[in-house]
């Protein structure tokens, strides 16, 4: 393996940088003749021969996955091999009776000019292996489904038409090292081409940047390696370092046996440095010249001056202890599977920049070379990870392939080939030896090799962990320069640092904040901790993109499909566990993306002195000042903007803080509460960010607390009637009916219009449709009693009275036997239709009862109630542990807008910290208030529509349809959504509902909408 590069015929073509326009390349992308077979025993005889008749074969393209193009089907497993239901797992053996094979055939033309050169075949990635024949002759074999294979073809070629045959198998012995958490797909998935080299040519080169102790002056150590050299040729290699068109340094080397491998340095005075914030790149040109001085070959390479090191337990880039605001990224596309276009890669970089994400872990394999070029150019820190995961073998020292010496070469090759390909990318700041492949002899040996091979970068490996992933007992073995566990909780991290107050290695989570479904609660809690403890330097969210691919059902419905949606029922599946994205498959933000953006923002704002209206502004960038940023502020009184201003000049250097006094005037202004909203926007556009783009924001509470008057005052006369089923209270304007059997309100009208939909009631509600995190923690079973508690509550008593002032009061007392609790509902109602509801829950403290998912009430209204106005947190959905991205304000929305189509239906649409809510149709408006901040959810779905029950069903967002009703949940509290992991972790303690007593009240005030 050599460094990734393209070789051009002259400087002009090299500067254009498009290999497809170079005479040195012949693309093999496009249509091939293709045969898909389910077993290697079915190979047609002579398929590799030039005279083989392939006319009846299909046409199929390279690059492409088989599985999303009608050949086989996608299979998703996580921790197990996708063939372990076919054979007993026994490395290196794989299935033979069923092991799909794809054969590709094509012809191509070779001219006489190319035959004078070295001709190589480059196959960008073939999963899981590759065999090559040219003109009927066997050329070679390669493995590793995420790195290129190259073969020299001269001995097999002739002038004119040539044939090439490629054979790819679904599984081979190397598949035991490719057990990653993704779709198991096959095919040739990256660019494939022929390229021609001068007989004597630069085969490989390494560029190691260095900075002095003050991180001021720099140098480049350049190592070059040549092919066989003919003394008669008298070639020279000219190496030029440029900053755009300015020549910085150059060196000319005569190519002879003594210089077949050369090492030299360029010293550069105070070069512009590369970082993810300011990714300045220099251009290095390797120009091979003949004895007449003519350019024969030109290889361009971008170079960044930067230094990566670990000092005093911190990861430093250019001397600064940076934060890793990262994500794990899979190569995934909902249309093309794991074949990723350049446009999609560029879109990914754009999304990263827009959401304040500065780092990517290549999970769990080397990515397409172009993505590294983008990271170099636009500034993304990269953890480059070897295609090495043997999760299905387990981690025990006696089982893992990582501790079997006869697998050492296979481990080392995958690690070393990654390093050799990607060694010259400045964006690569850390090497990762793999993921979830156990630890042992092979990784010890690989670590020692890596440290000797490249001393310029740290090495990490998450399975160097012993004794778990967190807490005071966690230890990391010596073969990882970084403490990089997965899914440590904030509490566990605090315990670790308390027991290890002076660590000699940085703590950077290789995976955390599992973003599955409605998730990423407590993300701000993580970052409060990172910002408090110097050795905690961030981590990589799992993960960037939901991995669903499109499936068109028989009825024409197009859905984001997941594990189990393809193939026969017995196909192994880990269900929707591949949908853990901050963004959906099309790179649209999931609701928690907004939380990530705000928490990861690089400008932090807080009060310095509220009384003087002075704020502190901290520039969390490490290399970039805020000269291109404007501050916009608003004074907001009771949700309405009252005053605003702009600070156009922010002279704040990296890691510096200033105090600014805002010219706020509150004199004579009447309000209940005041907030100051701060927004930071770009003055001029930056890559992928437009002029005026908001890069950070904050809401600061200034003064006051909202209070509501919930008094219900008697007014006009009320009549009471009874029948066998009901007690009915009427006035000229309103009617309310209690069902005798249950004590619940089952009819509520205003101006003869129904507020409660027929056959529904206003009922206590302690349940939520389980999220993926809830399912992982088994809450759908362990908290099920709170769902059952309201199925048949035991009505102990129901009393009512109508006072002389014409106000009705009622009280219902219930025993909730499944949860050992007493429930008391009290009501006040008047002739105007105003309704005050008080709910009190007392759980027997001597009985063991699980915590509540929520404490509130639900009312089902006609579907015409579609318009929402509220004063609370928005505009996006938010929860107790995921609301930092939202601001308290006035919002006008619709009920339909409240629903977010998570790929697997689940809890959605909550809004917190409401002061008031108005829900209306064309004629009637309902205003809901409480004497405390409350939450609400309004949907055209019932909880049952979003609830899979005790086990996950194979459902998709498209499987549920809006009902002609509006479900309004009026909650005091709902537990957090969590996000530490999705297979057992609970939300953080402070976001749980574990108390034994709960009480709240709210008032509904109906009115005509236009009055």
N, C-alpha and C positions, 0 to 999 in steps of 0.2 A: 504494500500500500504506500502511496505517496500523497503529498499534500494535494488538496483540491485546487485546481487551477484550469484555465483555458490557455491554449497556445495559439498565437495568431501569426500571420505571415508578415505583417509590418506594423509600425507604430500607429498608423491611422486606423486600421481595423481594430487594433488592440484598444485604442481609446474609445471606440464605439462600443466595445464590450459585448457584442452579440455573436456567440459562437456559431449560430446557425447561418451567419453571413460570411463566415470565414471559409476560405478554400481548403483549410486543413480539416474540415469536418464534413461528414455526410450523415445526416440524421436518419436513424432507423425507426423513429417514432412514426406512428400511423398504422395502416392496415397490414396485417399478416394473415396468411392462411393458418387456421387454428383448429386443433382437434382436442376435445375435452374427453377424458376417459376416467372412469371411476376406480381403476386399479392399474398399477404398473404392469400387471400380468396381461393386460389387454392391449399393450402397445402393438400397433400394426408392424408387421415384418418389413424391414427396410425403410422405415419412416425417415431415416437420416440420409438416404441416398439421393443423389441429384435427379435421378430419373423416376423417383417416386411420384405417383399420380395423386396430387392433393386437390384436384379440381372440385371434388365433392365436399371438401372441408368448408367450415364456416370462415367468414372474414371476422377478424377480431383485432382490436387495436392495442398498441403499446404507446404510453403506459395506461394500464387499467387493471382493476381488480376483477377477477372472475365473478366473485360472489354477488356483486351488485349489477351484473350484466347477464344474468340468466344461466350461469354455469355454477352449479352447486347453489349454496345459500349461506348467508352470514350466520355464524355461530358465535354467541357471546358466553364465555365463561370467565371467571375471575381468578380464583385461587387453584383451579384444577386444570389439568390438560384436557383439551377438547376431544381427545381420543381415549380417555380413560374408561369410557363405557364400551369401547370396542375391544381393547386388549388390557391385560394386566400391566400396570406401569412397571417397566423393567428396562431402564436405559442400557444400551442405546436403541432398543428395538421399538419399531413403530408399526402400525397396521400395514398389512400387505393386501388383504382381500378387498378392503376399502381404503384407498389412499389416492385421491384424485390426482391426475396428471394432466398438464397442459403442454401440448406440442405446438410450437410456432415455426412456420416455414416462410422464407422470403428469399427473393433473389435481388442482387444489387450489382451495379457496374463498377469495375475498377479500371481506371485509365492507366496508361503507361507512365504518366508522371507520378502517380501514387506508388506504383510498384518499385520506384527508386527509393522509397522512404520506408520507415518502420510504420506498419499499420496495426492499429490496436482496436479491439472491440471493447466498448465501455457499456456495461449494463448497470444502470443506476441502483436498482434494488430488485431482487427476485426472491419471493418468499414461497417456499422455504429454502430451495436450493436451485442450482443452475448447472445444466450440462450443455455443452456447445459442440456442434459439428459444422464444419465448413467444407463444402464440396464433397460431402460424404465421409470426411475424415474427422475423427474425434479430436477435439482441441483441448478441452479441459473441463474442470468442475470447480464449483465454489459454493460456500454456504455463508450465512448471515443475511437475513432478510431485510436488513436496514443499512447495509453498506454496499458500495459498488464492487463489481467484479470486472477485472480487465484481463484480456488475453491478447498476446501478440499473434497475428494471423499470417505473417508473410509466408511461412512454409506451406500454407494451405491454399494460397490465392493464385489466381491467374488473371491475365488481362481479359477484360470483357465481363461477361456475365458469370456471377458466382452465386452459389446457394448457401444459405445459413439456416441451421435448425437449432432451436433452443428447446430444452425440456425442463419443465419446472414441476416439482412435486409438492403436494400440500404438506407432507410431513417427512422429516428425515431425522437422523440422530440429533442434529442441531436444534430440533423443535423442543427438546428437553430444556434448552436454555432460552426459549422464547415464550414463556408462560406468563405474559403480561396481562394486565387488566384492560382488555380491549376486544373488539371484534376479532375473531380469528378468520382472517381473510387471506387469500393467496393471489398470486399474479406478479407481473413485472410492473412496478408501480412508479418508477422514475425514468428520466430520460435515458434513451438508449441510442448509441451512435458509434460510428467508426471515426477515427481520427488518425491523421498521418503526421509523423515526426521526421525531422531530419535524422539521418543515421546517427550522427553525433548530436546529442541533445541533452539539455538539462532535465534530468529525471525527477529530482526532488530538491527542495530547499526548505530551510527552516529560518524563521526570523524571530529572534527573541529580543523584545524591547527591554530596556533597563533605565531606571532613573537613579540619580545620585541620592545621597542621604537626605538632602533637603528637597528632593522631588522637583528639582529645577532643571538641571541639564540631563540630557538623555543620550542613549546610545542604542544602536542596533547591532546585535551579533547575528551575522548572516552565514549560514552554512549551505554550500551547494554541492550537489552530487550529480555526476555526469554518467552517461552511458559509455559504452566502449568507444575509445578515441583512436582515430586514424591520424598518425603524425603528419601525413601529407596535407591534411585539410587546413591546418593552421587557423583554426577558429579562435575567436576571442569572445569572451562574455563581458559585456558592458552592463554594469548595474547602476541604475540611476534612482536617486531618491528625490522626489519632487513634492512640492506643496502646490497643487494645481499646476500652473505653468512654470513655477519658479524652481530651478534646480537647486537642491540643498546640498547634495553630495553625490559623488559618482566614483566608480572604480572599474578598471578594465583588467581582465585576467586572461592570459593566454591559456588556451585549453590544451593541456598535455597531460601525460601520465601523472606528473607531480601535482597537477591541479585537478585531477579527477574528482577529488573531494577537497574543497577549499573552505576556510573559515576566515572571515574578516569582519571588521567593525566600521560602522559609521558613527562618529560622534557628532551630536547636534546640540548647539547651544540653545538652551531654554525652548525646546520644541513646544508646540501646542499639544496639550495632553488630551488623551482619549478617556472619556467616561460615559456612562449611560446618559448623563445630563448634557454634556457637551462632547459629542462623539467625533472629535476632529480626526480625520484620516489623511495621512500622507499617501502618495502613490509610489510604489516601487516597481521599476521596470527591469526585467532581465532580458537583455537584447543579445542574441547570438548573431555574430557577424562573421562573414567569410573573410578570406585573406584580402579581398578587394574592399572590404569595409561595408559591404552590402548587408542589410538586415536579412537574416534567414528565418529566425523565430523570435517572437516577442511574447513574454509572459508578464501580464500586469498583476500586481498584488497590492491590496490596500494594507496599510500599516498604521497601527495606533500606538502612540507612546503612552504606556501605562505600566504601573507596577502593582502586583498583587502579593500580599504577604500576610502573615499572622504574627501579631505582636501583642503581648500581654493579654492573651485570650480574646483578641478581637481580629476580625477580618478587615484588612485595610486595602483600599484602592487608592493609589497615589497619596498614601499617608493618612487617608481619612477612613474612620470606622463607619462605613456606609450602612444604610439599611437595605436589606433585601425585601423589596415589596413585590414579591414574585408569585407566579402561578406555574403549575405543572401543565404542560401542553402536549396533547396527543395529536398526531397527524390524522385528522378526521374531516370528512366532508359528507354532508347528507345525501349528495347525489353520487359522488365518485368514490365513496368509501375512504380508503387510505391512500388514494392517489390525489395529490394536492397540487393544484395549479399555482402558478406564480401569482396570479391575481388574488387567490384565496390567502396565500402567505402574506401578501402586502396588506390585505384586509386585516389579518390578525395583528400585524404590527400597528396598524392604525388604531385598532381597538385597544391594544395595550397602552398606547400613548394617551388615548382619550380618558382612560380610567386609572391613570396614575400608577400603572404597573411597570416596574423597571427591570424585572428579571424573569427569566424563563428557565425552568428545569426541563431538559429534553427527556420527557418521561415516555417510555423508558428505553430509549434507543437513539442513536444518531439520526438527526433529521435530514431532510433534503438540503444540499449544499447552499441553495439559494437563500434559505431562511437564515443561515449564518451570515451571509452577505448583508441581508437586511438588518440583522442585529448589529453588525459592525457599523453600518451606514447611519442608522437612526438612533442607536444607543439603547441596547438591551443587554444586561448582564446575563451570561449563559452558564448554566451548569450542564456540561456535556456528559451524557450518560451512555455507557456501553449497553449494547443490546444483549442483556444478560440477566435473565430472571428464571429461576427454576422453582418457582413458588409451589408447584404441584408436588414436589418432592418433600416438602416440609423443611423446617429449619434445624432440626436436631442434628447434632454434630456427626452422628452415625448415619444419617440419611442424606443430608445435603450433598449435592454434587460439588459444592464449594469446598468440601473437605476430602474429596476423592482424587488422589494424585493422578490417576489415569485420565482425569478430565482437566488437568492443569493446562495443557496446550490449548484446548478449546476455549477455556476462560481467557487465557493470555492473548490469544489471537483476536478475540473480540475487543478486548481493551486496547491492545496495541494498535490495531488497525484504525480504531476511532481516533486515537491520539495522533497517528501519522497523518490521517486525512485532515484533521481539524486544527492542527497545532499552530497555524499562522493567523488564526482569527483573534483579534483583540477582544472581541466580545466574550470569548470563552475564558472565564476567570477561575473556574473550578472543574476538575475532572471528577466524575462519579464512576465507580467501578461496576455499577449495576444496581439492581433493586431486588429486594426480597428473594435472595438466592442463598440464604444462610451465610455462614462465615466459616473460615477454616484455612487450611493449607494453601489452597489455590488463590485465595484473596490475600493472604499474607505475602505470598510470592509476587503476586501482581502489584501489590502496594510498593514493595521494595523496588521492583523494576520501574514503576512509574516515577517514584521519587528520584531515582537515578537518571531516568530518561528526561524528565522535565522538572527542574527545580524551580521553575518560574511560577508554578501554580500549585495551590493546595489540592489535596485529594480527599474526597469524602466517600463514605459508604455507610448507609443507614443500618445495615445488618451487623455493623461492628458493635451494636448495642447489646448489652447483657442486662439481665434483671429488669426487663420491661422498657417502656418508652418515657417514663417520667418518674418524679419523686426522688426522695433522698437516697434510695438504694440503686438508682440507675447508674450504670457504669458503661463506658465506651472503651473498647479495646484500642490498641495502639495503631491499628491500620486504618484510621480515619483522622484527618487533621481537623475535622469539624465535628462537634456534637450535633448530629443531624437526625434526631429521632422523628418519628411520625406520630402525629395526633396527641402530643403532650397537651394536657389541659392547662389552663392558666394556674389552677391550684397546684398541679403537679410540678409545673415549672418553678413556682415560688418555693415549693418544698425542696426542689433540687438545688436552687441557688442558695437557700439557707444552709444546706448541708455542704455546699461547695462554694463558699463565698469568693474565692479567688481562682476561678478556672483558668487553665492555660490554653483552652480551646474555645472558640466562639460557639454559641448555641444558636443554630439556624435550622428551623424545622423544615425537613425535606418535604413533608406533607402536613398540612393542617387545615382547619376550617373546611371540613368536608361539605361541599356545596351541593348536596343532593336534594333535589326537589326544593321545597320551601325551607331554606336553611340559612346558614351563616349568621345565626344568632351569636351573641357574645364576641363578635369580631373586634369591636372596639375595646373590649376587655383585654384581648390579646395585645392590642397595640398600646394600650395604656401601660401594660407590663413591659413591652419591648422598650418603650420610651423612658421607662423608669430605671432599667437595669442595663448597664453598658455592655455586658456580654451577650445579652439577648439582641440579636440583630435582624429579626424578622423571619421570613420563611416563604414557602411556596404553597399557595392555596391549592387544594385538590378539588377540581382542576379548572382548566380554562373553558372548555367547550363540551356541552352535552354531545355524546357520541352517537345519538340516534341517526339512522339513515331513513330516507323516505321509503315508504311502501304504499303502493296503490292497491286498495282492496278491490274485491270483485264488484262492489257497487260504485266504484270510481272514487271513493274517498281516499284522500292522500294524507297519510299520518307519519309522524316521527316514530318509527318502529324501534323496538328494543329486543333484548334477549327473549327468545321464545316466540317471536312474531314470524319467524321464517322456519321452513322445514317441517318435518313430521313432529308429532307431539313428544316423541321420546328423545328429541334432540336436547343435549345438555344446555342448561340456561341458568344464568345468574340474574335473570329478569332485568329490571331497569337500573341495575347498579352501575351501569356505564354512563348514566346521566347525572353527572356531578358538576355541571358547568356553571361558571359565573355567567356564561353566555349560552344561548341556545344554539342548536346546530348551524343556524344561518348567521350566527354572530350577533344576534339581537340580544340586548341585556335582559337577563332574568332579573326579578325585583331586587335580589341581593347584590347585583352588580353596582347599584347606586350606593349601597352601604360600603362596598369595597372602595369605590372611588373616593368617597368622603373621608373614610378612615385613613386611606393611604395618601391623602393630599399632602403637599409639601409646604404649605403655609398654614401655620397654626395661630389661632387668634383667641385671646382671653382678656378678661377685664384686668386692667391695672388699678383703676379707681373708678367705681361706678358713679360716685358723687360728682366727680370731675369729668365724667364721660371720656375717660382715657383708656385706650386699649393697648395691649401688648401684641405685637406681630413678630412671630418667629419664622425665619426663613430656614426650613428644614433641608433644603438642597445643600449638598456638600461642596459643589463646585460652581454653582450658578447663582448670580445675583438676580434681583427682581426688577431690573431696569426695564424689562418688557412687560411689566404687569401694572395694571391700575387697580385701585381699590374703590369699590362702590358701596356706599352704606345707605341704609334706609332706617328711619325711625318708624316703627309700626305700633300703632295704638289700637288695641282691641281688634287686631287683624287688618287694619287699614293703614296704608302708607300715609304718613303725616309730614315727613321731612326726608330729604335725601341729599346726597352729595358725592363727590368723587375726589379721590386723592390720586392725581395723575403720576406723581413721582414717588416711587418707593425705593429709596436708596438703602437697600438692606443687603449686605454681603452674606455669603453662605454661612449657615450656622450662627447667624447673628440675630439679635432681637432689638427692636426699637419700640418706643412708646409714642402713640399718636393720640392727640386730643380731638375728639369729634365735636363740631360746633352744634351740638344738640340744644334745642330750646324747648323746655317743658312748661315754661311759665304760662299759667292760666289755662292749661289744657286739661280737659276732663277725660278720664279713661279709667278702666279697671286694671289693665296691665299693659306694660310697654316692653317691646323687644327691639333689639337692633340686629338687622340682617346685614351681613358682610359678604361681598362677592368679589373675587379676584379674577380679572379677565386679561387676556392678552391684548397688548396694543397692536402688535403686528403678528401676522401668521407665523406659525412654526410648522415643521413637518407634521402633516396629518391633523393639525389644529388650526382652525380658521381665526382670523382677526375677531376679537370679542369673545373667544371661547372661554368658558368658565373653568378654571383649573383648581379652584378651591373656594369654599364657602363656610360660613359659620353663622349660627344664630345665638345671640347672647341675650339672656333675660336681664332686663334693666330694672323694672319696678313693678310692684303690684301682683296680686293674685286674683284670678277670676272667681267670682261668686255668683250663684244663681239663687233667686227666690223661688222656692218650690211650694209655697203656700197655695192650697186649694181653698178658695173661699166660696161659701154657699151663695146661690144666686136665685134662680127661678125655681118654681115648684117641681118636685120629682114625684113620679108615681111608681108604685111597686106592684107587680103582679107575679103570680106563681102558677106553675103547672107541675106535672109529674116530673119533668126533666129539668126545669130551669127556674131561676129567679131573675126577673126582668125589671130593670130600672129605666124609666123613660123621662125625657123632658121634651120640650118643643124642638130642641136642636139636636139632641143626642139620645142614644140608647146604649145600654150595656147589659149583657146577660151573663150570668154565672151558671155553669152546668152543675146541678146538684151532686151528681155522682163524683165529680172530680174536684169541684170547688174552683175550677179555672174559668176565666173569661173566654167564652166561645163566640160572642157577638159584640161588636163595638161599632157604632155608626155615628156619623156626623152629617147633618143635613140630608139624612136618609141615604147616605153613601156608606157602603161597608168599608171599615178600616181593617177588620180581620177577615181574611178569606174564608168562605164557607167550608165547614168541616175541619177547621183548625182552631187553635187556642193560643192565648198568651200563656207561655209555660216557662218554668225555670229550665235552665240549660247549663249542664255541667260537662258537656262532651264536645269534642271537635273531631272533624274528619282527620284520621291519623295522617301525619306527614311521613315522609320516608324516614326521617330521624325517629319519629314516634314508633314506627314499625320496627326499626332496628333495635330500639330499646325495649321492644315487646309491650309498649303501652297499650296497644289495641287489645291485649289480653289482660295485662296486669292492672290496668285502670278501667277495665270494662264495666265494673260495678257502677261507675258514675254514669254510664250510658243506660244501664239497667235500672238505676235508681229512679228514673223518671218514666219508666215504661208503665208501671202500675203503682204509683205512690199511694200510701195508705192515708186517706183523709181521716183525721181524728176528729176534727170539728170545723164547723163553718158558722160564723156569726156575722150579722150585719145590723146596721141601724141607719135611720135617716133622721138627722138632727133638725131642730126647728129652723135653723138657718139654711135648710134645704141642701145639706151636704150629706152624701152617702158615705158611710165607712163600712168596711168589711174586713174580716180576718179569717184566714184559713190556716189550719195547723195540720202538718203531715208527719208521718213517720216514714223515713226512708230506710227501710230495713236492710237492704244490701250494703249500705254504707254506715249503719249505726248512727243515724243523724236525725235531728229534728229540723224541720223546715217550716218557717212561718212567713206567710204572705199577708201583708196588710194593704188595703186599698182605700183611697179617698177619691170621690168623683162628684162633680157638680153638673148642673144643667147645661153648662157651656161645653160639656164633653171633656173637660180637663180631668186627667187621671194621674194620680200619684200612686206609685207602686213601691212598696218597701219589702225587700227580701232578706231574710235572716236565716243563716244555716249554722247549726250547732252540732258538731261531731263529738261523739262520746270519746273523751280523751283516754279512757281506759280500754278502748277497743282499737284493734289494729285496722286502720282504714287507709287505703292509698291516697296519695295527693290528688287534687283536682286538676283536670285539664283546663277548665274555665269556670268562672262563677258569674252567671248572668241569666238573662231571659231571652226567649225568642218569640217573635210575633210574625205570623205569616199574613201578608197583605195581598190584595189583588195585584196582578202584574202591571197594572197601569201606574203604580207608584214607582216611577222610573227616575225622577229628578232628585238629586242630592245636593244640598248645600250644607257645609259644616265649618265649624271653627275648631281646628285641632291640627294634628300632624298629617302632613301630606307632601306632595300629591300621591306618592306611591304607597303601596301597602306597607304596614309597619307593625312591629311587635315589641313587647317589653324589652327584648334583648337585641332588637334590630331596628333602631329608629334614629340613629345619629344622622343619617342622611336626610331626614325629613325636617321640615320647619313648621312650627305652629303658625297657622295662617287661615285665611278664608278660602275655601275651595268650592267650586261648582262643578259637579261631575254627574255621571249617570250611574244607575245600578249596573248596567251591562259592563261599564268600564271597571267595576270593582273586581271582576273575575280575571285572574291570570291563568292561562291554560298551561299549567305544569304538565309535562308530558304524561306523567301518571297522575290522575286526579287526586287532589288532597286539599287540606285546609288552605284557604286563600282569602285575600281581600280585607284583612283587618286594618283598622285605623285606631290609633291610640291618642290619649290625652285630649279627648274632645271636651270642649266647653259647652257646645250645643250642636244639635244636628237637626236639619230640616229635610223631610222626605215628602215629596209631593207628586200628585198627578195633575191633570189639566185643571181640576177644580178645587182640590183639597190639599192643604199643607199641614203636616204634622211637625211640631217642634218638640224635640226631646232634650231635656236638661237633667242634670244631676247636681248634687251638692259636692261632688268630687269629680275629678277628671275620670272620664269613662272611655270605653272602647265600643266600636260598632263594626259590624259586618253586614252589608246589604248585597244580596245576590239573587239572581233568578234561578237558583238551584237550592235544593234541600240538602241538609248535611248528608243524608243517605246517598245522594247522588255522588258525593265526593268520597264516600267511605267504602273501602274495599272489604271491610269486615275483618275477620280474624287472620286471614292470609291475603297476600297480594293477589289480585286478580289480573288477568292479562288485558288490562284496560288502557285506553288512550284518551286524551282530551276529546278526541272526536266522538267518543262513545257516549258522551253526555250532551244533552241539549237543554237550552234554556226552557224553563217552565213558564207558564202564564201565571206567575205569582212572584212575590218579592219576600224573601226571607230576611227579616231584620233581627239581628242579634244585638242586644243592648247589654254590654258586659261591664261589670266592675273590673274584672281581671281575666287574663288568659295567660297561661304559662308561656315561657319563651319557646322559640322554635329550636333552639340549640344549634349545634354545628361543630362540636368537638370531633365527633365522628358520627357515622350512621349505622352502627352495628352494636350499640350498647350504651353509649354515653348519654347521660341526661343533660338537659339544660343546666347551666350553673345554678347553684343553690339559691342565689338571690332572685332568680327568675322562676322559681317553683312555687306552687300553691300548696303549702304544707300546714297551714294554720288549722286550728280546730274550730275557729269561729269566723264567719264572714257575714257582712251586712252591707247593703247599699240601697239607695233609692233613686228613682228617676220619675220625671213628670212628663206626660204627653199632653201637649196643648194643640188641639185641632183648630183650624181656621179656614176660611175661604181664601183661596190662593191669591186672588187679586185685590184683597182688602187689607 
